[in-house]
Amino acid sequence: MRSRLLSIFVFLGIQGILFSQSIDDKVNALIDKMTIEEKIGQLSQQNAPGLDLELIRQGKIGSILNEPNVDNVNKLQRLAVEESRLGIPIIFARDVIHGFKTIFPIPLGQSATWNPKLVESGAQVAAMEARKNGTRWTFAPMIDVSNDPRWGRIAEGFGEDTYLTSVMGVSSVRGYQGKNIYGKNSLIACAKHFVAYGAGQGGRDYHTVTLPENEIRDKYLPPFKACLDEGAATVMSAFNEINGIPATANKKYLNDVLREEWGFGGFVVSDWASVEELETHGFSENQKEAAKSAFNAGCDMEMATWTYANYLEELIQEGVISTEKLDDAVGRILRIKFEMGLFDEPYTDPEAYPMEANTEYKALAKQSAQESLVLLKNKNNILPLENNFQKVAVIGPLANAPHEQLGTWVFDGDKNDSQTPLTALEEHFGIGNVEYAPGLEYSRANTEEHFSSAMVAATNSDVVILFIGEESILSGEAHSRADIGLPGKQTELIELLSKSGKPIIAVVMAGRPLTFEKEFEKLDAVIYAWHPGTMGGPAITDVLLGKYNPSGKLPITFPRHVGQIPIYYNEKSSGKPATNDTWIKMDDIPIHAVQYSIGNTNHYLDYGFKPWFPFGFGLSYTQFMYSDLALNDTVFSMTDSIQVKVQIKNIGEYDGEEVAQLYIRDLFGSRTRPVKELKRFKKVMIDHGASEIITFSIHPNELGFHDANNKYVTEPGEFKLGIGGNSDIELTTSFYIK
Ligand code: GLC
């Protein structure tokens, strides 16, 4: 028996070597045949519109982006495979960020589900629809950690926390690529933007990033490591500079970390024109220098510009770029093309895929939208809307905005597929019982000409359901805002409606946290819907009616005022942390107060030190009580496993899902540690009246950080730990690592 098993292992081992060797052999054999122009051609990714097709025939294009039509994809592919000298297929790419045709909530909204499996399913649907249309590679997941809601691309990531972003990024990669990248259902993932793009000064897009290396290693690199460990096949370099060296030419991160430390075997693509922009940064003297710096730093493929095509051959002839490095870069790209089956199946048969936007896909999009909704307020439990309201006024610029509800980064979604809140509410209450008045034609509208009809609708109804927030264009790339309040005359609209005497339930659609604390006081209930995608209407309506009990939790801190930014849960203590009794409100300060007469702590005189809503916050129609938090020991060695358990009881009237969040604090370290760090979470359904015991296991190695020498360490000492339904919980137990 043993000898038989042994022979099977040996056979499989040989097969494995043959298979892997066969890909390496194929790559090397192909490289040996390639001219230098053809090699450089593989490093060139160009935009489909306006592309000179002759370049494809000449083997000078390795990848094409933004060709969404499968017939055109096949036509272009035919030129490469059947008319170029070596027939190397092209990899077709597209930004499929939160759906291709069936649009899921924006990633920030999907993060608010705290449901990794659901994020994975959404990515699987996106992969199937993208593949049906000939797209083989998506520029996703965007895993840029950021705590700045002014940044337009906060919409596109998974929020402010490194751990949550890592989990959601891995789920996305798993959903896009599947178990391996070979096969008809796999969409090549791209971990972007490498690195620290979300740390741009002032929340301005593309802007300067100045951070110590250990902060980058603690906060911004882990999601990339997690996604690459999950098998993400490509990485995209970022637009920003990092401490004076633009990311696209940053050897430290593109080579030393990505290649040498992590052993990443896939390839790096630049961001759009980010190679060319090395000159604009004032980093490269000219475009030839830009090509040299980017390539030698480790950027394999150039997106949308031609510096590689124009200068690499010259640079190689001058000996500034080695032929070995060129072959390495080409080899990485060809290996992915072989591994993903592009040589075996270069063409797409759309009939081999399910219909787009089918019932199953829409049901998943609806579930994702439902679970993304965060209940921020529910005064007197006005929600869910039992049947005690007959006449409903549906008001606001986002009540019937099929384009806006899709959100940013939607290239192929069809707004005609959108099911809006208005249509869903009319279906439920009956058209005769719903009075619709937008009040404002769009979120930025600065006119009150439609206010009177909105007031009439409110007066004629029992309850107002108000849809406010941001149009989709106000978030996303290059769409940062310095003031993140409600745009246009929405504040005035709320003020007016509050005079109707009718209860107002607000649903906010936005690509970022907004600051509307004063308006909030006039609202009876508030649901944050982000931009919920194609199925936003039915999802929101089900939550309003109680068919789904909201379970969403904030993946990002909501500031009270934009002036508080950056404000986030995992901040440092400082030597003078503020507390409620050290913050004396500005209006309470005595006239002619002397310098040291008020609390010397790190607060704002006007806006204190607390956010509006903390990371991880979200209400439910029921209530959950945590008890019996226990660890398997109080002192742990570096090799022990820390077992944690807690009881959660649903003490309300509705069945519901709770996201139990486990936070720790390392009380002291050779570098100061955050006051809290999310280390685990679990979403669990608990029937009303029932209890659940949930358990977590953590390894001391997960409690470390990069010290002053950028070395990852878990330092012995005391830790605090707490589990609850948001980050503003007390860490009620402690343990020691010795
Ligand atoms: C954009 C974005 C990047 C995107 C690329 C292609 O500028 O920064 O995320 O994937 O260009 O559209």
Residues whose N, C-alpha, C, O or C-beta is under 5 A from the ligand:
A	BS01	GLC	D95 F139 D271 W272
